[in-house]
Amino acid sequence: MNNPMTYIQNGDYLIPDLKLSQQPEKPLGKYGRMRKTYLKEHRPILYNQMLLSEKLYPHLLEIDETAQSRLEQMMPQLTKEAGATEELKASDPMKWVGLMNTCKAQAEEILMTELINS
């Protein structure tokens, strides 16, 4: 029988010598790691399928990049609606920081709903 798979001897056992192809060395950002955690905890079958087919890491990178760009697009609009202006930053910095934190939390909630937990 012709067997293309190679094995490694470990004691009395033969273990398949499985190797993944080269993946890019770019680290995952916050949103990519959050998506990975979501898939691992709530969609384990999809997570394992993507992992074994080597589609997981590119998917996580795409989610991370998309989330970052969406956050950059949403923040100016949310800060304008909230009234977090440069004048407010100069006159009342604590209020400005509070408004900016609220805007970022709103944007991240939208990202969580639309990209991460879907």
BALOBA-1460 file (C-alpha; in Angstrom, 3 decimals):
// residues 118
<rec num="1" residu="m" x="0.000" y="0.000" z="0.000"/>
<rec num="2" residu="n" x="1.410" y="3.393" z="-1.009"/>
<rec num="3" residu="n" x="1.102" y="5.823" z="1.909"/>
<rec num="4" residu="p" x="2.198" y="9.446" z="1.198"/>
<rec num="5" residu="m" x="1.965" y="10.400" z="4.879"/>
<rec num="6" residu="t" x="5.100" y="10.351" z="7.004"/>
<rec num="7" residu="y" x="5.199" y="9.366" z="10.648"/>
<rec num="8" residu="i" x="7.416" y="10.103" z="13.634"/>
<rec num="9" residu="q" x="8.291" y="7.350" z="16.112"/>
<rec num="10" residu="n" x="7.494" y="8.352" z="19.689"/>
<rec num="11" residu="g" x="8.184" y="5.420" z="21.984"/>
<rec num="12" residu="d" x="6.045" y="2.574" z="20.707"/>
<rec num="13" residu="y" x="3.712" y="4.860" z="18.744"/>
<rec num="14" residu="l" x="3.822" y="6.240" z="15.220"/>
<rec num="15" residu="i" x="2.465" y="9.796" z="15.155"/>
<rec num="16" residu="p" x="1.538" y="11.479" z="11.845"/>
<rec num="17" residu="d" x="4.015" y="14.213" z="10.910"/>
<rec num="18" residu="l" x="1.513" y="16.997" z="10.183"/>
<rec num="19" residu="k" x="2.725" y="20.468" z="9.272"/>
<rec num="20" residu="l" x="0.833" y="23.634" z="8.386"/>
<rec num="21" residu="s" x="1.952" y="25.710" z="5.436"/>
<rec num="22" residu="q" x="3.701" y="28.996" z="6.059"/>
<rec num="23" residu="q" x="1.436" y="31.651" z="7.540"/>
<rec num="24" residu="p" x="2.257" y="35.376" z="7.516"/>
<rec num="25" residu="e" x="4.029" y="36.611" z="10.612"/>
<rec num="26" residu="k" x="1.726" y="39.599" z="11.088"/>
<rec num="27" residu="p" x="0.327" y="39.549" z="14.638"/>
<rec num="28" residu="l" x="-3.425" y="39.649" z="15.219"/>
<rec num="29" residu="g" x="-4.912" y="42.809" z="16.620"/>
<rec num="30" residu="k" x="-7.569" y="43.204" z="19.288"/>
<rec num="31" residu="y" x="-10.538" y="42.481" z="17.033"/>
<rec num="32" residu="g" x="-8.925" y="39.477" z="15.362"/>
<rec num="33" residu="r" x="-8.236" y="37.951" z="18.781"/>
<rec num="34" residu="m" x="-11.805" y="38.676" z="19.878"/>
<rec num="35" residu="r" x="-13.158" y="36.936" z="16.761"/>
<rec num="36" residu="k" x="-10.910" y="33.942" z="17.421"/>
<rec num="37" residu="t" x="-12.201" y="33.683" z="20.987"/>
<rec num="38" residu="y" x="-15.806" y="33.938" z="19.793"/>
<rec num="39" residu="l" x="-15.309" y="31.207" z="17.191"/>
<rec num="40" residu="k" x="-13.515" y="28.954" z="19.640"/>
<rec num="41" residu="e" x="-16.162" y="29.296" z="22.370"/>
<rec num="42" residu="h" x="-19.418" y="29.605" z="20.413"/>
<rec num="43" residu="r" x="-18.733" y="28.068" z="16.985"/>
<rec num="44" residu="p" x="-16.182" y="25.280" z="17.651"/>
<rec num="45" residu="i" x="-17.024" y="23.262" z="14.530"/>
<rec num="46" residu="l" x="-16.519" y="26.273" z="12.245"/>
<rec num="47" residu="y" x="-13.346" y="27.169" z="14.172"/>
<rec num="48" residu="n" x="-11.895" y="23.677" z="13.685"/>
<rec num="49" residu="q" x="-12.870" y="23.561" z="9.996"/>
<rec num="50" residu="m" x="-11.202" y="26.905" z="9.360"/>
<rec num="51" residu="l" x="-8.149" y="25.934" z="11.388"/>
<rec num="52" residu="l" x="-7.657" y="22.631" z="9.567"/>
<rec num="53" residu="s" x="-8.226" y="24.167" z="6.126"/>
<rec num="54" residu="e" x="-5.763" y="26.977" z="6.991"/>
<rec num="55" residu="k" x="-8.400" y="29.657" z="6.406"/>
<rec num="56" residu="l" x="-8.610" y="30.787" z="10.043"/>
<rec num="57" residu="y" x="-5.625" y="33.139" z="10.191"/>
<rec num="58" residu="p" x="-6.455" y="34.991" z="6.937"/>
<rec num="59" residu="h" x="-10.075" y="35.303" z="8.143"/>
<rec num="60" residu="l" x="-8.957" y="36.736" z="11.485"/>
<rec num="61" residu="l" x="-6.626" y="39.218" z="9.771"/>
<rec num="62" residu="e" x="-9.440" y="40.337" z="7.482"/>
<rec num="63" residu="i" x="-11.825" y="40.817" z="10.422"/>
<rec num="64" residu="d" x="-9.171" y="42.774" z="12.324"/>
<rec num="65" residu="e" x="-8.396" y="45.082" z="9.395"/>
<rec num="66" residu="t" x="-12.070" y="45.602" z="8.591"/>
<rec num="67" residu="a" x="-12.894" y="46.409" z="12.212"/>
<rec num="68" residu="q" x="-10.014" y="48.896" z="12.449"/>
<rec num="69" residu="s" x="-11.082" y="50.700" z="9.281"/>
<rec num="70" residu="r" x="-14.742" y="50.765" z="10.354"/>
<rec num="71" residu="l" x="-13.716" y="52.185" z="13.749"/>
<rec num="72" residu="e" x="-11.707" y="54.924" z="12.035"/>
<rec num="73" residu="q" x="-14.720" y="55.749" z="9.842"/>
<rec num="74" residu="m" x="-17.263" y="55.797" z="12.671"/>
<rec num="75" residu="m" x="-15.333" y="57.767" z="15.295"/>
<rec num="76" residu="p" x="-15.400" y="61.201" z="13.592"/>
<rec num="77" residu="q" x="-19.141" y="60.953" z="12.998"/>
<rec num="78" residu="l" x="-19.867" y="59.787" z="16.559"/>
<rec num="79" residu="t" x="-17.654" y="62.473" z="18.122"/>
<rec num="80" residu="k" x="-19.350" y="65.148" z="15.995"/>
<rec num="81" residu="e" x="-22.802" y="63.950" z="17.089"/>
<rec num="82" residu="a" x="-21.700" y="63.822" z="20.750"/>
<rec num="83" residu="g" x="-20.229" y="67.328" z="20.606"/>
<rec num="84" residu="a" x="-16.646" y="66.329" z="21.453"/>
<rec num="85" residu="t" x="-14.936" y="69.290" z="19.786"/>
<rec num="86" residu="e" x="-11.462" y="70.767" z="20.120"/>
<rec num="87" residu="e" x="-12.973" y="73.722" z="21.979"/>
<rec num="88" residu="l" x="-14.470" y="71.352" z="24.547"/>
<rec num="89" residu="k" x="-11.126" y="69.576" z="24.817"/>
<rec num="90" residu="a" x="-9.457" y="72.888" z="25.668"/>
<rec num="91" residu="s" x="-12.139" y="74.138" z="28.072"/>
<rec num="92" residu="d" x="-13.250" y="70.922" z="29.830"/>
<rec num="93" residu="p" x="-10.806" y="68.050" z="29.166"/>
<rec num="94" residu="m" x="-12.485" y="65.603" z="31.548"/>
<rec num="95" residu="k" x="-15.855" y="65.977" z="29.851"/>
<rec num="96" residu="w" x="-14.150" y="65.586" z="26.453"/>
<rec num="97" residu="v" x="-12.427" y="62.362" z="27.586"/>
<rec num="98" residu="g" x="-15.746" y="61.032" z="28.877"/>
<rec num="99" residu="l" x="-17.459" y="61.782" z="25.561"/>
<rec num="100" residu="m" x="-14.612" y="60.184" z="23.584"/>
<rec num="101" residu="n" x="-14.762" y="57.047" z="25.748"/>
<rec num="102" residu="t" x="-18.517" y="56.863" z="25.222"/>
<rec num="103" residu="c" x="-18.113" y="57.231" z="21.455"/>
<rec num="104" residu="k" x="-15.471" y="54.510" z="21.317"/>
<rec num="105" residu="a" x="-17.653" y="52.201" z="23.411"/>
<rec num="106" residu="q" x="-20.576" y="52.795" z="21.035"/>
<rec num="107" residu="a" x="-18.412" y="52.103" z="17.993"/>
<rec num="108" residu="e" x="-16.985" y="48.927" z="19.537"/>
<rec num="109" residu="e" x="-20.472" y="47.723" z="20.411"/>
<rec num="110" residu="i" x="-21.478" y="48.102" z="16.772"/>
<rec num="111" residu="l" x="-18.342" y="46.250" z="15.661"/>
<rec num="112" residu="m" x="-19.006" y="43.450" z="18.133"/>
<rec num="113" residu="t" x="-22.525" y="43.004" z="16.818"/>
<rec num="114" residu="e" x="-21.755" y="43.278" z="13.100"/>
<rec num="115" residu="l" x="-18.307" y="41.692" z="12.739"/>
<rec num="116" residu="i" x="-17.057" y="39.827" z="15.778"/>
<rec num="117" residu="n" x="-20.129" y="37.947" z="17.072"/>
<rec num="118" residu="s" x="-21.791" y="37.067" z="13.790"/>
